[in-house]
């Protein structure tokens, strides 16, 4: 009997494996067909593209195939999560999608800043400039090469944002709060002006923030799932963390916290079950293999894409300057005692000290761009030169810790609120450079209209966004420090609910790093908190209500 059961089990497993093989073959064949379609489309219809790809021998078809991989991977990501939506989720997606689409049509083609226009240009040349991150220009061009309309990028962003919120609402409906959590989420999203603007602003930080919405939701799902080792949520968590790292280098912190959270839960469950050290080690190896396999797979594919299909380069020497220029410039401009020439000489060899003093930008790196445009920037090109400049910058910071801390606080404040009317801070950074925008568009092979389908409607959206930063109450929405405190409060009050603690830890993990290393005071660095924090709040409110009701119920029971 046992033999027959075993034989049937093996037979069933064999059938399952054969089905899996057939499914993999079908998916691979369909993906190759889509890749062929991308190659033909980009090759034949490049005259319709906003910026045609540079045709350099074999580089053109390889680039077309590479952009096809990214584009269809984005579409597959959307389909996977859309198919997870149930009836409630689809209704929420229709609600959010309709509202965001209406906002996009009014503000068509979305809002672009200097980085957005730079990404359009960088993605058509080879090797690709990855100053804005490994995949900023690649994602931008992958969409524009398939859908040659400037508003296509913003359309993708609002679609993914609506999908992420719909998935979050569906997860909240399954929790203890039921409809209350989903309703709270809808209300918080509708009154959140900065999140709507971020969804319409075409930049990698918007993609990162939208990805954080999915990630926070999956953290909650992970802690609810009892059979998490066999569940797909483990794979989704790790994949989302790895994608965050590809979008922004500090996304590696997300991935590290995710891995730590998985390991911590594994250890806690093993200790509760009084498992032996051997079993804990074997279980850890099995889970580690499941975690590392998608990480290594995505890392391998990403490197093949950026080496073979879409070769890229990075101006590391120049980028390092932006990392130390802001605090060093603040020290130079605010030091009470005159700084010695020996301390300033290595810095002055890279960027003129007089320029740093003349620009006097305490929360930005305008001196860097001014020096670069005027030919006064001399980044060190040798290891010894780089080490010498870095040591000089570090010595200045270590000898003036108080000024360094003042600078970091000033940058943090500037990211919350603009200092003056003309600051390049959300949302002014997307509206203040209209002349730059028109100059960039005029250089494209197929110039596009940036004024919108309905120019008056677009201007009205711009004015509303700007007014929201100036109104005494509405401008508080653009400050993210209350949301940071709110998330910390949720983690403390709802400490028994591991999902909220895990999601909050992942979401806030970048804050200390950004505080220390942010080169400028820009809101976009913290946009992920603004877009994902409503999910934590919507999940916490029903729990807090239940906590407040419990004492009353117990008192009533004791009196009767």
N, C-alpha and C positions, 0 to 999 in steps of 0.2 A: 504493500500500500504506500509506504513512504517512498519507495522507488518510483512508483507511478506518479505520485505527486511531484517528486523531484523532476521526473522526465517531462511532465506537463509544464512545470514551471520553467524549465530550461527551454522547452519548445516555445512557450509564450515569449520568453525573453529574446529568443532568436527572431521571432516574428517582429517584436518591437525594434530590435536592432536593424533588421532588414528594412522596416518602415522608416527608421531614422536615416538610414543610408540613402533610401530613395528620396526622402525629403531634402536631405542635404544636397543631393545631385540636382534636384529640381530647383532649389533656391540658387545654387551656383550657376546653373544654366540660365535662369531668369536674370541673374545679376550680370552675367556676361552679355546677354542680349541688350540689357539696358546700357551697359558700357559701350557697346557698338553703336547704339542710338545716340549716345552723347558724342561719340567721336564724329559721326556723320553730321549731326546737328551743328556742332561747333565748327567743323571744317567747311560746311556748305554755306551756313548762314552767318558767318562771322562779319559780313558787311552790315548786318543788322545789330551787331553788338555795340554796346556803349563804348567799350574799349577792346578792340580785337587783340587776340594773343599774338605775341611776336612769333613769326614763322622762322624758325632756325633749324632746319633739317629735321632730325628725329625728335628734337625737343618739343615741337608743336603737337604731334600726336600723343606723345607721352603726357604732356601737360593736359591735353583734352581728356585723356583717360583718367588722369589723377583728379581733375575737377569733377569728372563723372562719379568717381568713387565717393567723394565727399558729398556731392549733391544727393545721390541715391541713398547714402547712409543717413543723411538728415531726414529724407522722406521715410526711410524704414523706421527710424526712431519715432517719428510722429505716428506712423501706422501702428507700431507696437503698443504705444500708450493709448491711442484712440480705441483700439480693439479691447482694451482692458476696461473701458467705460461701460457701465451698465445704464439702465434707463435714466436714473437720477443724474449720473455723470454726463450723459449726452445732453440732457436738458440744461445743465449748468454750462456745458461747452457752448451750446447755442446762445444762451444768455450772454455770457462773457464775450464770445466771439462776435455777436451782433453789435454790442456796445463798442468794443475795440475797433471793429471794422468801420463803424460810423465815425469814430474819432480819427481813424487813419484817412478816410476819404475827405474829411474836413481839412486835415493837416497834410494832405498828400504832397510829396511822396514820403512823408516822415521827416524827421529832423536829422540833419547831418552836421557834424562838427569837423574840425580840421583833420582829426584822426580818421574820420569816415571817408573823406575825400582822398586822403593819402592811401587808404587801403585799396580803393578802386584802382589807383594808379600803380601801386606796388605789385598787385596780383597779375598784371599782364606782362611784366618783364621777368627775365630769368637771368641769374637766380633771383628769387623773390626776397625782398627786404623784410625781415621778420622783427623789425624794431618794435612793432605793436603787438608782438606775441607770435608764436609759431604758426597759428592758424587764423589770425585775423584777416589778412589779405587773401588767404586761400579760401576761407568760407565766403568772403565777400564776392570773389570772382566766380566761385563754383555756382552761386545762385545767379549772378548776373549773366554768366555765359549761357545758362539754360533759359532764364527768363529775363530778357534784356530791358527791364524797366527799373528805374531807380527805386520805385516804391515796392519792388518785390522783396527787398531785404526787410523793410518794416512790416510787410504783410506776413512774412515768415515769423518775425518776432512776435507780433500780436497773436498769431495763430498758436504758437507754442505756449505763450503766456496764458491764453485762454484754456488750452489743453491742460497745462499744469494746475491751474486753479480748479478746473473741473475735476481732475483726478484727486486733488486735495479735498474738495468738497465731498466727493464720494467716500473717501476714507473717513472723513469726519462723521458722515452719516452712519457709518458702521460702528462708530465708537459709542461711548456712554452718553455723550451729549445728543446724539441723534440729529434731528433737524435743527436744533438750536445752534450747534457748531457751524453747520452749513450756512444758515441764515446770517450769523455773525460774520462769517467770511465774506459773503456777498456784500454786506453793508460796508465792511472795512475796505474792500476793494473799490467800491463805487465812490467813496469819499476820499480816496487816496490819490491826490493829484500827481505827486511825484512818481508813483508807480506807473500811471498811465503815460506820463511823459517819457519815462525810461523805456517803456515798451515801444514808443515811437522813435526814440533816439537810436540811430544806427551806430553801434559801437560794440566792441567786444565785451565791455562791462555790462551792457544790456543782456547779451547772450549769457554771460556768467551769472547775472542775477536771476534770469529766467531758469537757468539750470539749477540754481539753488532752490527754487520753488519745488522742483521735482525731488531734489535731494532731501530737503527737510521732510517732505511727505513720506518718502521711502524710509527715513529714519524712524518715523512713528510706526509705519507698517512693520518694520523689522522687529521692533520691540514687542509688538502685539503677536507676531507669528510664533506659534509654539514649535512647529516643525521647521524652523528656519534653516536648518542644515540642508534640507531637501527642497526648500522653497526657492523660487526664482528671485525673491527679493534680495538675497545675498549677492547674486550676480548683478542685479540692477544697481545696488548700492555701490559696488566696486567700479562698475563701468561708469556711473555718473561721476564718481570721484576722479577717475582717470581722465574723463572728458574735461572736468573742471581744471585739471592740471594742464591739459593741452591748450586751453583757452588763456589761462593766466598762470604764470609760474608759481604764484602764491597759492594757487589751487591745490598744490601739493600738501598744504596743511589740512585741507579737507580730507584728502586721501589718508593721511596719517591718523587723523582722529577717527575716521571710519574703521580703519584696521584695528586701532586700539580698542574701540567700542566693541567690535566683533570678538576680539580676544578676551576682553574683560567679561563679556556675557558668557562666553564659553567656560572661562575659569570659574565664575560664580555658580553656574549650573552644575559643573563638575564637583565643586566643593559641597554643594547642597546634597548631591546624590552620593557623597562619600566615595567618589571614584578613586581608584588607585593612581599613583603617579604614572604608571605605565599606560593606563587607559587614557589619562589626560593627555599624555604625550602623543599617543596614536591619534586621538581625536583632534588634537591641535594640528598635527601633520596633515590630516585629511582636510580639515577646514582651510588650512594654509594653502594647500594645493588648489582648492577651489577659488580662493581669493587671488592667489598670484597668477593663475593661468590667464584670466582675462586681462590683468594688468600687463603681463609680459606680451600677450597677444596684441593688445592695442599699441603698446610701446613699439613692438616690432613693425607692425603695419604703418604706424605713424612715421617711423624712421625711413622705411622704404619709400613712402610717399614723398618725404621731404629731401630725399637723396637721389632717387632714381627718376620719379615722375615729376616732381615739383621741387627742383633744387633751390635751396634757400641760403641766405647768409645773414649774419648778425653783426652790427657795428658795436661789438662789445666794449671797445675802448671808449667810444663816445657815451654809451649807456652808463658806464661806471661813473662818469663825471656827474650825471644827473642824480646819482644816488647820494653823493656827498656835497654837491654844490649848495643846496638849500640851507642845511644847518651851518656849513662853513661860511657861506655868505652872510648869514645872520650874525655869526660871531664877529666877522670882519666889520660889519656895520654898527654893531652895538657893544663892542668891547670897551670897557671903561678905561683900561690902560692901553696905550699904543702897542700894537703887535710888532715884533721884531722882523726885520727884513729876512732873516734866516728862516723864520717860520713861514713867511709868505712867498718866498722865492719859488718853491716847487709848485705852489698853486698858481702864481703869476705866470709861470712858464706854460701853463695849460690854457688859462683864460686871464686876460688883463685884470689886475686888482682894481684899476680905475673904473673899468666897465662894471664890475660887481658893485662898486660904491655908487656909481651914477644910476644904475638901474634901481638899486635899493629894493628889490622885490623880496619881502620877508617870508612869503609863503608860496613861492613859485620858483621856476627856473628860467625866467625870461632872459636872464643874462646869458644863459647857454645858447638860446636861439639867436639872440642878438649877435653874439660872437661868431656863431656858425654862418649867419647870413653875411656878415661883414668880413669874413675870412680871418678872424682873430682867434679861432679855436685851434689849439694844437694838442690833440689828445696824445698821450704817450703810446708809442707803438712797440716798445720792447718790454719784456718782463721786469727788467731793472727799473725802467722809467715808471711803469705802472705801480710797482712796489713803493717807489720813492714818493710818488704823489699820494698814494693811499695812506702811507705812514704819516705824511705831513698833515693830511686831513684828519686822521685819527688822533694825532697829537693835539691839534687845535680843539677837537671835541672833548678830549679827556682833560685838557687844562681849563676848559670853560664848561663844566657840566651844567651849571645854572642856566647859562645862555642856551645850551642845547635843549634843555627841558622847556625853556620859554619858547623856543622855535617850534618844538613838537606840539606844544599846546596851541600856538598860533596857527599852525597848519591844520590841526584838528578843528579849531573854531572856524577857520575859513572854509573848510569842507562842509560845515553845517550852515553857516550864513556867509554871504558875500560881504566883504568889507566896504566896498563902494559900489556905486551904480554901474560902473563899467567893468567890474570884475568878470573874469572868464569862469564863472561858477554857474552850475545848473540854475535855471535853464538858459542863462544868458550866454553861455559858451556856444550854444547852438544858434543863437540869433545875432550875436554881436559881430560875427565875421561874415556877413552877407556879401561884402565885396570880395573877400577871399573865395567864397563859394562860387560866385559868378566867374571869377578868373579861372578857377579850376575846371569848371564845367565847359568853359569856352575852349579849352585845350583838348577836349575829348573828341574822338572820331565822330560820334553822333551826339551832338549837344542835346541836352534834355531841358525841360522846363522845371525849374525848382520852385516856382511861385505857387504851384498847386493847381488842381482842377478848377477850384473856385477860389481865386486869390483873396477875395474879401473874407471868405471863411477861414482860410489859412491864417491871415493876419489876426482874425478874431481869436483863433486858438492860441497864437503866439502871445497876444495881449493878455489873455486869461492866464496863461502860464506865468507870465511876468508879474501880473497882478497878484498871483498867489504867493509870490516871494516877498511882496511888499505889505500885504494886509497883515494887521497885527495878530490875527488868529491863524489865518491860512498859512502864513510863513512858518509856523511851528511845524507844519508837516515836512518841511524841507530839512529840519533838524533831526538827525538820526540818533543822537545821544539819548533821547527819551526812550526810543525803542530798544537800545542796548540795555538800559536799566530795566525796562519792562521784561525783556527776555530773561535777564538775570533773576528778576522777581518771580517769574513763572517757574524757573528751574528750582528756586528755593521753596516756594509755596507748594508746588506739585512734585515734590521730591520723590514721592512714592511711585509716580508714573514715569517709568524709565524712558518711554518714547519721547516725552517732552524734554527730559534732561539730555538725552542723546542728540535730538534735533537741535536743541539750543546750543549744546557744546560745539557741534559742527558749524552752525551758523556764525557763532561768535569767535570761533578759533582764529580768524584772520585779523580781528581787531587789534590785538597787541602788536602784531607784525606790521600792520598798516600804520599804526601810531608811531612806531620807531623808524620805519623805512620809507614812508610815503614821500615821494619827491615833491609833490605839490598838494595844496589844499583843494582837492576836487571831490565833489559829492559822489561822482560816479564810482569811486573806489569802494564806497560803502552802500551802493545801490542794492546789493544783494540782501542786506539787512532790511531795507525798506520794503522790498517786494516779498520777502519770505516771512517776516515777523508776523503779519496778520494770520498766517496759518497757525502759529504757536498760540496766539491770543485766542483765536476761534476755538482751538482745542482745549484751552485752559478755562475759559469762561464757564462752560457747563460743569467742569470739575469743581471750580470754586463755588458755584451756586449749590452744588450737592454738598460740599463741606459746610456751607453756612446753614443748610437745612438740617443737617444731622443733629446738632445740639438741641434744636427745638423739638425734634421728634423724640429724642431720648428723654427730654424733660417731661413731655406730654405723657409718654408711656409710664414714667415713674410716678406721676401724679395720679394716674388712673389705677 
